[in-house]
Amino acid sequence: MNVKRPENVTPAPTQTPEQQRIGTNLSFAVSEAYKLLRANIMFSLPNDGDRCRVLGVTSSLPSEGKSTTSLNLACSIAETGKRVLVIEGDMRLPTMSKRLDVPKTPGLSNLLAGLCSGNEIIHRSGLVDGLDVMTGGDIPPNPSELLGSERMAKVVEALAKGYDYIIFDLPPISSVSDALVISNLIDGMVVVVRRDYCDQQTLAETVRQLDFHNVKVLGFVFTYSEVLKKKYKKYKKGKGYGYGYKYGYGYEYGYGYGHNYEAAAEASKKKPAKR
């Protein structure tokens, strides 16, 4: 299967309202948080030369911010000069076309069903150079079967020749099995957890399912965290920046990264999340 990156595609001149929470529109604090997430992920993955890294981003429940996290993480990686492709693996509830103002169809489902070629469904994101996207396409009756098919494996193998990183935006684990079906094709999974929304029992079940399928959990991204009252201090020689490991930001999003899911699970037992 021959799949190439799109050439000479002009990015969208204006951004949609959905784009205002992704890409270069982020505040300094949120942008730095994604750089920390990027660094942790890069150090967590084995150094296999020029081999493409394939990541999955999922959550326990819907509306935890996994799609926003997928795109912003991809932007952060692309800013380092890497070639990155985000694949909308959530074919049941596709939203990427609205977020990025790219064609909704054809997409991944159409490709896996043999209704189009790979070159028809890869689009420049319009966010940063080096970042491409593949939408979910038409909603299929059998998304789990398509993701777990031999053709899906061949698609990933072909795409890996043209990218340094492939990021799958996957459905919530507590809702459907899609994220687990494709787990044999990814190098690791990032789990998005929304503060005061995902309960302890549901998160524990998510971790159990990932562990049962031998999925390498790269870490947790905590969204909608509380806003820190202290403002960021300007950098001063010998004093560094005025922030620490945990992050809380203004606007609507806050991100924190934990690269040890046992520690995260233990912390959740001590302080259960509120519904």
C-alpha positions as CSV (number, residue, x, y, z in Angstrom):
1,M,0.0,0.0,0.0
2,N,1.5,3.3,-1.1
3,V,0.5,6.3,1.0
4,K,2.3,9.6,0.7
5,R,2.2,12.9,2.5
6,P,0.2,15.6,0.7
7,E,2.3,18.1,-1.4
8,N,1.7,21.8,-2.0
9,V,-1.4,22.0,0.1
10,T,-2.3,25.5,1.3
11,P,-3.3,25.6,5.0
12,A,-6.6,27.2,5.8
13,P,-6.1,31.0,6.0
14,T,-8.4,31.5,9.0
15,Q,-9.0,29.4,12.1
16,T,-12.4,28.0,13.2
17,P,-13.6,28.6,16.8
18,E,-12.5,25.0,17.6
19,Q,-9.0,25.8,16.5
20,Q,-8.7,28.5,19.1
21,R,-8.0,25.9,21.8
22,I,-5.3,24.1,19.8
23,G,-2.1,24.8,18.0
24,T,-0.4,28.2,18.4
25,N,-3.3,29.9,20.3
26,L,-2.4,28.3,23.6
27,S,-1.3,30.4,26.5
28,F,2.4,30.2,27.5
29,A,1.6,28.0,30.5
30,V,-0.4,25.5,28.6
31,S,2.2,25.4,25.8
32,E,4.9,24.7,28.3
33,A,2.8,21.9,29.8
34,Y,2.6,20.2,26.4
35,K,6.3,20.5,26.0
36,L,6.7,18.7,29.3
37,L,4.3,16.0,28.1
38,R,6.2,15.8,24.8
39,A,9.6,15.4,26.6
40,N,8.2,12.7,28.9
41,I,6.8,10.7,26.0
42,M,10.0,10.9,24.0
43,F,12.0,9.7,27.0
44,S,9.5,6.9,27.7
45,L,9.8,5.4,24.2
46,P,12.7,3.2,23.1
47,N,15.3,4.7,20.8
48,D,15.0,2.5,17.7
49,G,16.7,4.8,15.3
50,D,14.5,6.4,12.7
51,R,11.5,4.1,13.3
52,C,8.1,5.8,13.4
53,R,6.6,5.9,16.9
54,V,2.9,5.1,17.1
55,L,0.9,6.5,20.1
56,G,-2.6,6.2,21.3
57,V,-4.6,8.8,23.2
58,T,-7.7,7.7,25.0
59,S,-9.8,8.3,28.1
60,S,-12.2,6.5,30.5
61,L,-15.2,8.6,29.6
62,P,-16.4,10.8,26.8
63,S,-15.7,14.6,27.0
64,E,-12.5,14.4,29.0
65,G,-10.5,16.3,26.4
66,K,-8.6,13.5,24.5
67,S,-9.1,15.0,21.0
68,T,-7.8,18.4,22.1
69,T,-4.9,16.6,23.9
70,S,-4.1,14.6,20.8
71,L,-3.9,17.6,18.5
72,N,-1.9,19.8,20.9
73,L,0.5,17.0,21.7
74,A,0.9,16.5,17.9
75,C,1.5,20.2,17.4
76,S,4.1,20.3,20.1
77,I,6.0,17.3,18.6
78,A,5.8,18.8,15.1
79,E,7.3,22.1,16.4
80,T,10.6,20.1,17.0
81,G,10.8,19.4,13.2
82,K,9.2,15.9,13.3
83,R,6.7,14.7,10.8
84,V,3.5,13.9,12.7
85,L,0.2,12.4,11.6
86,V,-2.9,12.4,13.8
87,I,-5.5,9.7,12.9
88,E,-9.0,10.1,14.1
89,G,-9.6,6.6,15.4
90,D,-12.9,7.5,16.9
91,M,-15.0,6.6,13.9
92,R,-18.2,6.5,16.0
93,L,-18.2,10.2,16.9
94,P,-15.8,12.0,14.5
95,T,-15.2,15.7,15.3
96,M,-11.8,16.5,13.7
97,S,-13.2,17.9,10.5
98,K,-15.1,20.5,12.5
99,R,-12.1,21.3,14.6
100,L,-9.7,21.8,11.7
101,D,-12.0,22.7,8.8
102,V,-10.8,19.8,6.7
103,P,-13.1,17.4,4.6
104,K,-15.0,15.0,6.8
105,T,-15.1,12.3,4.1
106,P,-13.5,10.3,2.8
107,G,-11.6,9.2,5.9
108,L,-10.1,6.3,7.8
109,S,-13.3,4.2,7.6
110,N,-13.5,4.7,3.8
111,L,-9.9,3.6,3.5
112,L,-10.3,0.5,5.6
113,A,-13.4,-0.4,3.6
114,G,-11.4,-0.2,0.4
115,L,-13.5,2.8,-0.9
116,C,-10.6,5.2,-1.4
117,S,-6.8,5.5,-1.5
118,G,-4.6,6.7,1.4
119,N,-3.5,9.8,-0.5
120,E,-7.1,11.1,-0.7
121,I,-7.6,11.3,3.0
122,I,-4.4,12.9,4.4
123,H,-4.7,16.6,4.9
124,R,-2.4,19.3,6.1
125,S,-3.6,20.5,9.5
126,G,-3.2,24.2,9.0
127,L,-1.8,24.5,12.5
128,V,2.0,24.0,12.3
129,D,4.3,22.7,9.5
130,G,4.9,19.0,9.5
131,L,1.5,18.1,11.1
132,D,-1.0,16.2,8.9
133,V,-4.4,14.7,9.9
134,M,-6.6,11.9,8.8
135,T,-10.3,12.2,9.7
136,G,-12.5,9.3,10.7
137,G,-14.6,9.4,7.6
138,D,-18.2,8.1,7.3
139,I,-19.5,6.4,10.4
140,P,-19.2,2.6,9.7
141,P,-21.4,-0.2,11.2
142,N,-18.3,-2.1,12.4
143,P,-15.6,0.3,13.6
144,S,-14.0,-2.3,16.0
145,E,-13.6,-4.8,13.2
146,L,-12.1,-2.2,10.9
147,L,-9.5,-1.1,13.5
148,G,-8.6,-4.7,14.3
149,S,-8.4,-5.8,10.6
150,E,-5.3,-6.8,8.8
151,R,-5.8,-3.8,6.5
152,M,-5.4,-1.5,9.4
153,A,-2.0,-3.0,10.2
154,K,-0.9,-2.5,6.6
155,V,-2.1,1.1,6.6
156,V,-0.1,1.8,9.7
157,E,3.0,0.1,8.2
158,A,2.7,2.2,5.0
159,L,2.1,5.5,6.9
160,A,5.1,4.8,9.2
161,K,7.4,5.2,6.2
162,G,6.5,8.9,5.8
163,Y,6.2,10.0,9.5
164,D,8.2,10.2,12.6
165,Y,5.1,10.0,14.9
166,I,1.6,8.7,14.4
167,I,-1.0,9.6,17.0
168,F,-4.3,7.8,17.2
169,D,-7.2,9.8,18.8
170,L,-9.1,6.8,20.2
171,P,-12.6,6.4,21.8
172,P,-13.1,6.1,25.6
173,I,-12.3,2.7,26.9
174,S,-15.3,2.4,29.2
175,S,-17.6,3.0,26.2
176,V,-16.3,0.7,23.4
177,S,-13.4,-1.7,22.9
178,D,-11.9,0.2,19.9
179,A,-8.9,1.5,21.8
180,L,-8.0,-2.0,23.0
181,V,-8.5,-3.6,19.6
182,I,-5.7,-1.5,18.1
183,S,-3.4,-1.7,21.1
184,N,-1.1,-4.2,19.3
185,L,-0.2,-1.5,16.7
186,I,0.8,1.2,19.2
187,D,4.0,1.7,21.2
188,G,2.2,3.2,24.1
189,M,-1.0,4.9,25.4
190,V,-1.7,8.3,27.0
191,V,-4.8,8.4,29.2
192,V,-6.6,11.7,29.5
193,V,-8.4,12.2,32.9
194,R,-10.8,15.1,33.5
195,R,-10.6,16.6,37.0
196,D,-13.8,16.2,39.1
197,Y,-15.4,14.2,36.3
198,C,-13.9,10.7,35.9
199,D,-14.5,8.7,39.1
200,Q,-12.0,6.5,40.8
201,Q,-13.7,3.2,39.9
202,T,-14.0,4.0,36.2
203,L,-10.3,5.1,36.0
204,A,-9.2,1.9,37.8
205,E,-11.2,-0.2,35.4
206,T,-9.5,1.6,32.5
207,V,-6.1,0.9,33.9
208,R,-7.1,-2.7,34.5
209,Q,-8.2,-3.2,30.9
210,L,-5.0,-1.6,29.5
211,D,-2.9,-3.8,31.8
212,F,-4.8,-6.9,30.7
213,H,-4.1,-6.2,27.1
214,N,-0.4,-5.5,27.8
215,V,-0.7,-1.9,26.8
216,K,2.2,0.3,27.8
217,V,0.7,3.3,29.6
218,L,3.0,6.3,29.0
219,G,1.2,8.5,31.4
220,F,-1.9,10.5,32.3
221,V,-2.9,14.0,31.2
222,F,-5.1,15.8,33.7
223,T,-7.5,18.2,32.1
224,Y,-9.7,21.1,33.5
225,S,-7.5,21.5,36.5
226,E,-7.9,24.4,38.9
227,V,-6.4,27.7,38.1
228,L,-3.3,28.6,40.1
229,K,-3.5,31.9,41.8
230,K,0.2,32.6,41.5
231,K,1.2,34.0,38.2
232,Y,4.2,32.9,36.3
233,K,7.3,34.8,37.2
234,K,9.7,36.1,34.7
235,Y,12.9,34.2,34.3
236,K,15.7,35.6,36.4
237,K,19.3,34.4,36.3
238,G,19.9,31.8,39.0
239,K,16.2,31.6,40.0
240,G,14.5,29.9,37.0
241,Y,10.8,30.0,36.1
242,G,8.1,30.3,38.7
243,Y,6.4,27.0,38.2
244,G,6.7,23.4,39.3
245,Y,5.7,19.9,38.2
246,K,2.0,20.2,38.5
247,Y,0.1,22.7,36.3
248,G,-3.1,24.7,36.6
249,Y,-4.1,27.2,34.0
250,G,-6.6,29.8,33.1
251,Y,-9.2,29.8,30.3
252,E,-10.7,26.4,30.3
253,Y,-7.9,23.8,30.3
254,G,-5.2,22.7,32.7
255,Y,-2.8,19.9,32.1
256,G,-0.6,17.8,34.3
257,Y,1.4,14.8,33.3
258,G,2.1,11.7,35.4
259,H,4.3,9.0,33.9
260,N,3.7,6.4,36.5
261,Y,0.1,5.0,36.5
262,E,0.6,3.0,39.7
263,A,1.4,6.2,41.5
264,A,-1.5,7.9,39.9
265,A,-3.9,5.1,40.9
266,E,-2.5,5.2,44.5
267,A,-3.1,8.9,44.7
268,S,-6.6,8.5,43.5
269,K,-7.3,6.1,46.3
270,K,-6.3,8.7,48.9
271,K,-8.4,11.4,47.3
272,P,-11.3,10.1,45.2
273,A,-12.4,12.2,42.4
274,K,-15.8,13.9,42.7
275,R,-18.6,13.4,40.2
